[in-house]
């Protein structure tokens, strides 16, 4: 236990620090307890705008960007609709309702389609991008969540979180063709252009499973010993790296896709969920439920943290425009309404 004199000295030192910080124009803030104990670096992002989103202040989930149309598709889970946001006009241009408890959303520009997982009805819903009308539905397990698209076969792979499966859907017919048993709770799923395979987090097994689309079978199971609730997933094919967010122990794992080994592990903000990777700048974003966003620069040899800080309440989803390098964070409740928070990289950084 500290002595009274020692405690008094620490109080005076803290007060002096606050006075100096205010004089220098620096604001101090408290970050979440999950990040307490870490030295939080300055987050190299600047606030651009908060754009009001339609509907109630309810949970927003995954989003997906179609760069060819400059459209950002956002799953408004609590309102059971998909929102289309035009990044050039900075406004909402369409809403597709009736997608019960929508979780995952994926734009597939080559098909002119957007696919959304309706967890409330356990279906995948196909939306035509031109008309923004629903065109088809297909059954997709017990709790459909993340979605990946394999371009050669034009198949969708939908992770069934509670059912422990990966549902395969033929986009030609919009029908389920195969159900792949994973043997554990499924997290996010992604397509890897380097291997032309599908990868899916299997949370309860602490593994990343690899699927060969030519046979729709599991060809390898990659052990992730440090993982606890490995849910979020992003792949950088040019660097042969996968990034895995573990929501139960607040860790980011960096996986070498060639050796199939975890090469690095980082503490990140509370309950990390969605990852976004900017390939041009080789910057990775990790968004968490506690509102903390972590940023990493990725090289051929390693990843290094370049910033971490609070972006907004429930900032657990992040999307990036690889052309403008702007980032988008849908927030369910800012002053009583949902907003899309737009951030830009600080011009003072040497990107």
Buried (B, 14 or more C-beta within 10 A) or exposed (E): EEEEEEEEEEEEEEEEEEEEEEEEEEEEEEBBEBBEEBEBEEBBBEEBEBBEBEBBBEBBBBBBBBBEBBBBBBBBBBBBBBBBBBBEEEEBEBBBEEBBBBBBBBBBBEBBBBBBBBBBBBBBBBBBBEEBEBEBBBBBBBBBBBBBBBEEBBBBBBBBBEBBBBBBBBBEEBEBBBBBEBBBBBBBBBBBEBBBBBBBBBBBBBBBBBBBBEEBEBEEBBEBEBBEBBBBBBBBBEBBBBBBBBBEBBBBBBBBBEEBEBEBBBBBBBBBBBBBBBEEBBBBBBBBBBBBBBBBBBEEEEBEBBBBBBBBEBBBBBBBBBEBBBBBBBBBBBEEBBBBBBBBBEEEEEB
